[in-house]
Amino acid sequence: MNKKIVRAAFAAALLSATASVALVAVPAAAADKDKKPPEKAISRAVTKPMFEAQKAVQANDWPTAMAKLKEAQAVPERTPFDDYKINQFMAYAAVNLKDYPAAIAAYEAMAASPEEDPVDKAGTRHNLVLLNYDAKDYAKTLKYGEQLVALGAPVDMKIAVTLAQAYYFTNNYPNAEQWSKKAIDAAVAANQPPDQGALSVLLSAQAKQGKQADAASTLEMIAANYGKASDWSQLIDVALGTPGIQNSDGIDLYRLRDATGAMQDADDYALMATIALQLGYPGEAKTILDQGIAAGRITTTGKAASQYKSATAGAASDDKTLPKFAKDAETRKTGDYDEKLAETYYGYKRYAEAETAARRALSKTGLKDSLQTKMVLGMSLARQEKYQDAIAVFKEVEDAGGRAARARAAHLWSSYCHSKLPKATAAAAPAPAAQPAQQPQQ
């Protein structure tokens, strides 16, 4: 992401949690009317530079505002309340000037002041968490984060993610996991995609603690929400290591790799073609090898030459016999031909015909592997973007028991389909930690 955009978003997050400030006390009559005690006022010694600073703030003239605040800071007869108000304005001006070290100093002075307004406590610590994290001072990030939590104030998603990251960088992986989960749960509750930063921290924290199964589930959530081919590739690699995996499971996982754009290198194309040839689907082997050639990942010379020659010859033979085989499958009482036909059509990326053949097979008896036929049906539906129908079919396969590798393949295909469904509109955005900032008022 563009660094200027990141910085702009960071500054906006700070300003959103900066409370409005006032220089003078509420008039006594107004205080009596509202039955509130009179507010404190700044001392006469700092009145002139502070009012000039306020005018500069109202004009968005941040350099002048900062200069006048420094004048006020140099007045010797200041009270603790004067210092608090000066720092309050200075923090606001420094954020707008993007002078974050100055903003940190001002906010820390506010947090340490005996005059700190209880109304400001949460907003001040919210900003100190973000500023110190940006400065890579993770100890202070956590210090003010813990103070914010102790106040009982609502902790927004951005703060939860920031605390998760700070705990991770200080090697406190259990707390990093806890806070990243809070951020993720808040997003899910608001019908929003979980924050990528929170997911990344959760994945790494779980891996650091040796929670491999949990890490795999988190990686699946990352892939399903953000659809990066590299994440799907990692998930599929893990699934390919499932004990008891068979070629039919392997081809289905490679079909998912193809669907998610996760065919990474020449080995992926070669291995998928090898499995397809072993299962008797030369058309699929040639289709995937042609795809690899078009992508510039493989060539028809060297290692791939003999494999490509075999796939091409087998596909040519299939092309001649496929029309008659399709007719025979349709009239055959048992579903074994339709089973084979559905897989063959799928390999040629003829998904609508694969769906028809698979449904017809499942309506007959004599199937060799009805769950594999359901897998082909689900995959064909998915490739036609009939995601809800595909999810229902994959659930049947997953719930049927049997091989762990097949159930895992069905689960990952289902997760892929879920990721393609339209995202629900967020019910409500998370509430900010403090009210939006306003210009200081006289």
C-alpha positions in Angstrom: 0.0 0.0 0.0 1.2 3.5 -0.7 3.0 4.9 2.3 1.2 8.3 2.0 -2.2 6.5 2.1 -1.2 4.5 5.2 0.0 7.7 7.0 -3.2 9.5 6.1 -5.3 6.7 7.5 -3.2 6.6 10.6 -3.6 10.3 11.2 -7.3 10.0 10.7 -7.5 7.3 13.3 -5.7 9.6 15.8 -7.9 12.6 15.1 -11.1 10.5 15.4 -10.2 9.8 19.0 -9.1 13.4 19.9 -11.6 15.1 22.1 -12.6 18.7 21.6 -11.0 21.2 23.9 -12.0 24.6 25.3 -9.9 27.3 26.7 -12.2 29.2 29.1 -14.5 28.3 31.9 -18.2 28.0 31.3 -19.9 31.2 32.6 -21.2 30.9 36.1 -24.8 31.6 35.1 -24.7 28.8 32.5 -23.1 26.5 35.1 -25.9 27.2 37.6 -28.6 26.7 34.9 -27.2 23.3 34.0 -26.5 22.4 37.6 -22.8 21.7 36.8 -19.8 22.9 38.7 -17.9 25.7 37.0 -15.0 24.5 34.8 -11.5 25.5 35.5 -10.0 28.3 33.4 -6.5 28.8 32.2 -4.4 31.4 34.0 -4.1 35.0 32.8 -0.4 34.5 32.1 -1.0 32.1 29.2 -4.3 33.6 27.9 -2.9 35.6 25.0 -0.7 32.9 23.3 -3.4 30.3 23.9 -6.1 32.4 22.3 -3.8 33.0 19.4 -3.1 29.3 19.1 -6.8 28.6 19.1 -7.4 31.1 16.3 -4.6 29.4 14.3 -6.2 26.0 14.9 -9.5 27.2 13.7 -7.8 28.4 10.5 -5.9 25.1 10.1 -2.7 27.1 10.4 -0.8 24.4 12.3 2.7 25.9 12.3 1.4 29.1 13.8 -0.6 27.2 16.3 2.4 25.2 17.4 4.6 28.3 17.7 2.0 30.0 19.9 1.7 26.9 22.1 5.4 26.9 22.6 5.2 30.6 23.6 2.6 29.5 26.2 4.8 26.7 27.3 7.6 29.2 28.0 5.5 31.3 30.4 7.0 30.8 33.9 3.8 31.3 35.9 1.9 28.3 34.5 -0.4 26.1 36.5 -0.8 22.3 36.1 -4.1 23.1 34.4 -2.4 25.4 32.0 0.1 22.7 31.1 -2.7 20.2 30.6 -4.5 22.5 28.2 -1.3 23.4 26.3 -0.5 19.8 25.8 -4.1 19.0 24.7 -3.8 21.7 22.0 -0.2 20.7 21.2 -1.2 17.0 20.7 -3.9 18.1 18.3 -1.7 20.4 16.3 1.2 17.9 16.2 -1.0 15.2 14.7 -2.1 17.5 12.0 1.6 18.5 11.4 2.4 14.7 11.3 5.0 15.4 14.0 4.3 12.2 15.8 7.2 12.4 18.4 5.8 15.7 19.5 2.3 14.3 19.7 3.5 11.4 21.8 5.2 13.8 24.2 2.0 15.9 24.5 -0.3 12.9 25.0 2.0 11.4 27.6 2.1 14.6 29.5 -1.7 14.6 29.4 -1.9 11.1 30.7 0.5 11.9 33.6 -1.2 15.1 34.5 -3.1 15.4 37.8 -5.5 17.7 35.9 -6.4 15.0 33.3 -10.1 15.2 32.5 -11.7 11.8 32.9 -13.5 12.4 29.7 -10.2 12.5 27.9 -8.6 9.4 29.4 -9.8 6.8 26.9 -9.1 9.0 23.8 -5.6 9.9 25.1 -4.6 6.3 25.6 -6.2 5.2 22.4 -3.9 7.6 20.6 -0.8 6.7 22.6 -1.3 3.0 21.6 -1.4 3.9 17.9 1.5 6.5 18.1 3.8 4.3 20.1 3.2 1.3 17.9 4.0 3.5 14.8 7.2 4.5 16.6 7.9 0.7 17.2 7.9 1.3 21.0 6.0 -1.9 21.8 6.5 -1.6 25.6 4.7 1.7 25.7 2.1 0.5 23.2 1.2 -2.3 25.6 1.5 0.0 28.7 -1.2 2.4 27.4 -3.2 -0.5 25.9 -3.4 -2.1 29.3 -4.4 1.3 30.8 -7.1 1.7 28.2 -8.5 -1.8 29.0 -8.4 -1.1 32.7 -10.6 2.0 32.1 -13.4 -0.3 30.9 -13.7 1.7 27.7 -14.7 -0.1 24.4 -11.7 -1.3 22.5 -12.2 -0.9 18.8 -10.9 -3.2 16.2 -7.9 -1.1 15.3 -6.7 -1.1 18.9 -7.2 -4.8 19.2 -5.1 -5.5 16.1 -2.4 -3.1 17.3 -2.2 -4.8 20.7 -2.1 -8.2 19.0 0.8 -7.1 16.9 2.7 -5.5 19.8 2.3 -8.6 21.9 3.6 -10.7 19.0 6.6 -8.5 18.5 7.4 -8.8 22.2 7.2 -12.7 21.9 4.0 -12.9 24.0 2.3 -15.3 21.6 -0.7 -16.3 23.9 -1.7 -12.6 24.3 -1.1 -12.0 20.6 -3.4 -14.9 19.8 -6.0 -13.6 22.3 -6.1 -10.1 20.9 -6.1 -11.1 17.3 -9.1 -13.3 18.0 -10.9 -10.4 19.6 -10.4 -8.3 16.5 -11.5 -11.2 14.2 -14.5 -11.9 16.3 -15.5 -8.3 16.3 -15.3 -8.2 12.5 -17.3 -11.4 12.1 -20.0 -10.0 14.5 -20.2 -6.9 12.3 -20.4 -8.9 9.1 -17.1 -7.6 7.9 -14.1 -9.4 6.6 -11.6 -10.1 9.4 -8.6 -7.7 9.4 -5.7 -9.2 7.4 -3.2 -8.0 10.1 -5.2 -9.8 12.8 -5.3 -13.0 10.8 -1.6 -12.8 10.0 -0.7 -12.4 13.7 -3.1 -15.2 14.7 -1.6 -17.5 12.2 2.0 -16.8 13.3 1.2 -16.8 17.0 -0.5 -20.2 16.6 2.5 -21.6 14.6 4.9 -20.3 17.2 3.0 -22.1 19.9 2.9 -25.3 17.9 -0.8 -25.2 17.3 -0.6 -26.6 13.8 -4.3 -27.6 13.5 -5.4 -24.1 14.6 -2.9 -22.5 12.3 -4.3 -24.5 9.4 -7.8 -23.3 10.2 -6.6 -19.7 10.4 -4.8 -20.1 7.0 -8.1 -21.3 5.6 -9.9 -18.2 6.9 -7.2 -16.0 5.3 -7.6 -17.8 2.0 -11.4 -17.7 2.1 -11.5 -14.0 2.9 -8.7 -12.6 0.8 -8.3 -15.3 -2.0 -4.6 -15.0 -2.4 -3.3 -17.9 -4.6 -0.3 -18.4 -2.3 -2.6 -19.0 0.7 -4.6 -21.5 -1.2 -1.4 -23.2 -2.3 -0.2 -23.6 1.3 -3.6 -25.0 2.3 -3.6 -27.5 -0.5 0.0 -28.5 0.2 -1.0 -29.3 3.8 -4.0 -31.3 2.6 -1.8 -33.3 0.2 0.1 -34.6 3.2 -3.0 -36.1 4.8 -2.4 -39.8 5.7 -4.1 -42.3 3.5 -4.5 -39.9 0.5 -5.3 -41.5 -2.8 -4.9 -40.3 -6.4 -8.6 -39.3 -6.7 -8.2 -37.1 -3.6 -5.0 -35.7 -5.1 -6.6 -34.8 -8.4 -9.5 -33.1 -6.7 -7.0 -31.0 -4.6 -5.1 -30.1 -7.7 -8.4 -29.2 -9.4 -8.9 -26.8 -6.5 -5.4 -25.5 -7.0 -6.3 -24.8 -10.7 -9.6 -23.1 -9.7 -7.9 -20.8 -7.2 -5.1 -19.8 -9.5 -2.6 -21.5 -7.2 -0.7 -23.5 -9.9 2.7 -22.1 -8.9 5.4 -23.7 -11.0 6.2 -26.5 -13.5 6.0 -29.2 -10.9 2.4 -28.4 -10.2 1.4 -28.8 -13.8 3.6 -31.9 -14.2 2.3 -33.6 -11.0 -1.4 -32.9 -11.9 -0.9 -34.3 -15.4 0.8 -37.4 -13.9 -2.1 -38.1 -11.6 -4.6 -37.5 -14.4 -2.8 -40.0 -16.7 -2.6 -42.6 -13.9 -6.4 -42.3 -13.4 -7.0 -42.6 -17.1 -7.9 -39.0 -18.0 -5.4 -38.0 -20.7 -7.7 -35.2 -21.9 -7.3 -33.5 -18.5 -3.6 -34.1 -18.5 -3.2 -32.4 -21.9 -5.6 -29.6 -20.9 -3.5 -28.8 -17.8 -0.2 -29.1 -19.6 -1.5 -26.8 -22.4 -2.4 -24.4 -19.6 1.1 -24.5 -18.1 2.6 -23.9 -21.6 0.3 -20.9 -22.1 1.4 -19.6 -18.7 5.0 -19.9 -19.6 5.6 -22.4 -16.7 6.5 -25.5 -18.8 7.6 -26.3 -22.4 7.1 -29.4 -24.6 10.9 -30.1 -24.5 13.0 -31.6 -21.8 11.3 -33.4 -18.9 7.8 -32.6 -20.0 8.3 -33.9 -23.6 7.4 -37.5 -23.0 4.5 -36.7 -20.7 3.1 -34.2 -23.1 3.4 -36.7 -26.0 1.6 -39.4 -23.9 -1.2 -36.9 -22.9 -1.6 -35.7 -26.5 -1.9 -39.2 -27.9 -4.4 -40.3 -25.2 -6.5 -37.1 -25.6 -6.6 -37.7 -29.4 -7.9 -41.2 -28.8 -10.5 -39.9 -26.3 -11.7 -37.4 -28.8 -12.5 -40.1 -31.3 -14.3 -42.4 -28.8 -16.0 -39.8 -26.5 -19.2 -39.2 -28.6 -20.0 -43.0 -28.7 -19.0 -43.4 -25.0 -21.4 -40.6 -24.1 -24.3 -42.3 -25.9 -23.5 -45.6 -24.3 -23.3 -44.0 -20.9 -26.7 -42.4 -21.3 -28.5 -45.6 -22.2 -26.6 -47.8 -19.8 -28.7 -49.0 -16.8 -25.8 -48.8 -14.4 -24.0 -45.5 -13.6 -20.4 -46.6 -14.0 -20.0 -45.2 -17.6 -21.6 -41.9 -16.5 -19.1 -41.8 -13.6 -16.2 -42.0 -16.0 -17.9 -39.6 -18.5 -18.4 -36.9 -15.8 -14.7 -37.0 -14.8 -13.7 -36.9 -18.5 -15.9 -33.9 -19.3 -14.6 -32.1 -16.2 -11.0 -32.6 -17.3 -11.9 -30.9 -20.6 -13.5 -28.1 -18.6 -16.9 -28.9 -20.0 -18.5 -28.3 -16.7 -22.2 -28.2 -17.6 -21.9 -31.6 -19.4 -19.9 -33.0 -16.4 -22.8 -31.9 -14.1 -25.4 -33.6 -16.3 -23.3 -36.9 -16.4 -22.7 -36.9 -12.7 -26.3 -36.3 -11.8 -27.3 -39.1 -14.2 -24.7 -41.4 -12.6 -26.0 -40.7 -9.1 -29.5 -41.5 -10.2 -28.4 -45.1 -11.2 -27.0 -48.1 -9.4 -23.7 -49.8 -9.9 -21.4 -46.8 -9.2 -17.8 -47.7 -8.3 -17.4 -44.6 -6.1 -20.5 -42.5 -5.5 -18.6 -40.0 -3.2 -16.1 -39.3 -5.9 -19.0 -38.8 -8.4 -20.4 -36.3 -5.9 -17.1 -34.6 -5.7 -17.1 -34.2 -9.5 -20.7 -32.9 -9.3 -19.7 -30.3 -6.7 -16.6 -29.2 -8.6 -18.6 -28.9 -11.8 -21.2 -26.7 -10.0 -18.5 -24.6 -8.5 -16.8 -24.0 -11.8 -20.2 -22.8 -13.2 -20.5 -20.4 -10.2 -23.4 -22.4 -8.7 -21.8 -22.0 -5.4 -24.7 -22.7 -3.0 -25.6 -25.9 -4.8 -21.9 -26.9 -4.8 -21.6 -26.3 -1.0 -24.6 -28.6 -0.4 -23.0 -31.4 -2.4 -19.6 -31.0 -0.7 -21.3 -31.1 2.7 -22.7 -34.5 1.8 -19.2 -35.8 1.0 -17.7 -34.3 4.1 -20.4 -35.7 6.3 -20.2 -39.2 4.8 -17.0 -40.0 6.7 -14.6 -42.3 5.0 -11.1 -41.1 4.0 -9.8 -38.1 5.8 -8.1 -36.8 2.6 -11.4 -36.8 0.7 -13.3 -35.1 3.5 -10.5 -32.5 3.6 -10.7 -31.9 -0.1 -14.5 -31.5 0.1 -14.1 -29.1 3.0 -11.6 -26.9 1.1 -13.7 -26.9 -2.0 -16.7 -25.8 0.2 -14.6 -23.1 1.8 -13.6 -21.9 -1.7 -17.3 -21.7 -2.7 -18.2 -19.8 0.4 -15.5 -17.3 -0.4 -17.1 -16.7 -3.8 -20.6 -15.9 -2.3 -21.6 -12.2 -2.1 -20.4 -10.7 1.2 -23.2 -9.7 3.6 -23.7 -5.9 4.1 -22.2 -4.9 7.4 -24.9 -4.5 10.1 -23.0 -1.7 11.8 -19.5 -0.4 11.9 -17.6 -0.8 15.2 -18.0 2.2 17.5 -15.0 4.5 17.7 -13.2 4.8 21.1 -14.1 8.5 21.4 -16.2 11.1 19.6 -14.8 12.6 16.4 -12.5 15.6 16.9 -13.8 19.1 16.7 -12.0 22.3 16.3 -11.4 23.9 19.7 -14.1 26.4 20.7 -13.7 29.6 22.6 
